[in-house]
Amino acid sequence: MISYYAEAVLDTNGKDTLPVKLDGKTYNLAKIRGGTTFTIQPKGTTTTVNQPKTLTLSKISYKYDGKVKKPSVTVKGTAGKVIPASNYTVTYAKGRKNVAVYAVTVTFKGQYKGTLSGSFKIVPKTTVFRKEEVYKRSKDRYDQKE
């Protein structure tokens, strides 16, 4: 495989082309403007750049408990297949233990390109009062005023 850079020139028909010399032959590759970097590969090989499509977090909402949260990540490509974790790195927002919304970013590497982002939230703990507790608290406040 060879990486090559060429500047466009006008061919005899007045079209921009990229002249590439390989094994003593000149090939004029079509080009609209400027120069470009491209790769020459042996015949019959292809390079596929896979596109990630969806990011799914194992959980998107947690109740506050004072502990750091770290939902697991599953990423699928455009064909719907799971992309192995070796093809990306996951970055979590700092903190992740107080009531708030936190970002998760997946940055791809290798044969995958781009980033995907998601988020999860930590919500306040709900407080439930029983009738007896409400009555006792009301009575305690009333008793203190006397």
C-alpha positions in Angstrom: 0.0 0.0 0.0 1.4 3.4 -0.9 0.2 6.9 0.3 0.6 9.5 -2.4 -0.1 13.3 -2.7 -0.6 15.0 -6.1 -1.6 18.4 -7.3 -4.4 18.7 -9.9 -3.5 19.7 -13.5 -5.5 20.3 -16.6 -5.6 17.4 -19.0 -5.9 17.8 -22.8 -9.7 18.1 -22.5 -9.4 20.9 -20.0 -10.5 18.8 -17.0 -8.7 18.8 -13.7 -6.9 15.5 -13.2 -4.3 14.0 -10.8 -1.3 12.5 -12.7 0.0 9.5 -10.9 3.0 7.6 -12.1 3.1 3.9 -11.1 5.4 1.2 -12.5 6.5 3.5 -15.4 2.9 4.4 -16.4 1.0 7.7 -15.8 -2.6 7.5 -14.7 -4.7 10.6 -14.8 -7.2 10.4 -11.9 -10.3 12.6 -12.0 -10.2 15.6 -9.6 -12.2 18.7 -9.4 -9.9 21.2 -7.6 -6.6 21.3 -5.6 -4.6 18.4 -4.4 -5.5 15.3 -2.5 -3.9 12.5 -0.6 -5.0 9.0 -1.6 -3.9 5.4 -1.1 -2.9 2.9 -3.8 -3.6 -0.7 -2.9 -3.0 -4.0 -4.5 -5.8 -5.0 -6.9 -8.7 -6.8 -5.2 -8.4 -5.2 -1.8 -10.7 -2.6 -0.4 -10.7 -0.4 2.7 -14.0 0.0 4.4 -14.5 2.8 6.9 -17.4 1.7 9.1 -19.8 4.2 10.5 -21.1 3.8 14.1 -24.8 4.5 14.3 -26.2 4.1 17.8 -25.0 4.5 21.4 -27.0 2.8 24.1 -26.3 3.2 27.9 -27.2 0.4 30.2 -29.2 2.8 32.4 -30.1 6.5 31.7 -31.6 7.4 35.1 -30.4 6.7 38.6 -31.7 7.7 42.0 -29.3 9.7 44.1 -27.4 7.6 46.6 -24.1 9.5 46.9 -22.2 6.9 44.8 -20.4 7.4 41.4 -22.5 6.1 38.5 -20.9 4.5 35.4 -23.5 3.0 33.0 -22.0 0.5 30.5 -22.0 1.4 26.8 -23.1 -0.6 23.8 -22.5 0.7 20.3 -23.9 -0.6 17.0 -22.9 0.2 13.5 -25.1 1.1 10.5 -25.6 -2.7 9.8 -27.0 -3.1 13.4 -24.1 -5.2 14.6 -22.4 -4.5 18.0 -19.1 -2.8 17.6 -16.4 -4.3 19.9 -15.1 -2.0 22.6 -11.6 -2.3 21.3 -12.7 0.0 18.5 -13.5 3.0 20.7 -12.8 4.7 24.0 -15.5 5.9 26.4 -15.1 9.2 28.3 -17.5 9.9 31.2 -18.1 13.4 32.7 -16.4 14.1 36.0 -18.3 13.6 39.2 -21.3 11.5 38.3 -22.6 11.2 41.9 -24.7 14.3 42.5 -28.1 15.1 41.1 -27.5 16.3 37.5 -27.2 15.2 33.9 -23.9 13.7 32.8 -22.4 13.2 29.4 -20.9 10.1 27.9 -18.7 10.4 24.8 -17.5 7.5 22.6 -14.5 8.3 20.4 -13.8 5.8 17.6 -10.5 4.5 16.4 -9.1 2.0 13.9 -11.5 1.1 11.1 -14.2 3.3 12.7 -14.3 7.1 12.6 -16.2 9.8 14.5 -17.8 10.2 17.9 -21.2 9.5 19.5 -22.5 11.1 22.6 -25.2 10.2 25.1 -26.2 11.2 28.6 -27.7 9.9 31.9 -29.2 11.6 34.9 -29.1 11.3 38.6 -32.4 12.3 40.1 -33.2 13.2 43.8 -34.3 10.5 46.2 -38.0 10.6 46.7 -39.2 11.0 50.3 -42.3 9.0 51.3 -44.1 9.9 54.5 -46.5 7.5 56.2 -49.6 8.9 57.8 -48.3 8.2 61.2 -45.0 10.1 60.5 -46.9 13.1 59.2 -49.2 13.1 62.2 -46.2 12.7 64.6 -44.3 15.5 62.9 -47.3 17.8 62.9 -48.0 17.0 66.6 -44.3 17.6 67.5 -44.4 21.0 65.9 -47.7 21.9 67.6 -46.4 20.7 71.0 -43.3 22.9 70.6 -45.3 26.0 70.2 -47.0 25.7 73.6 
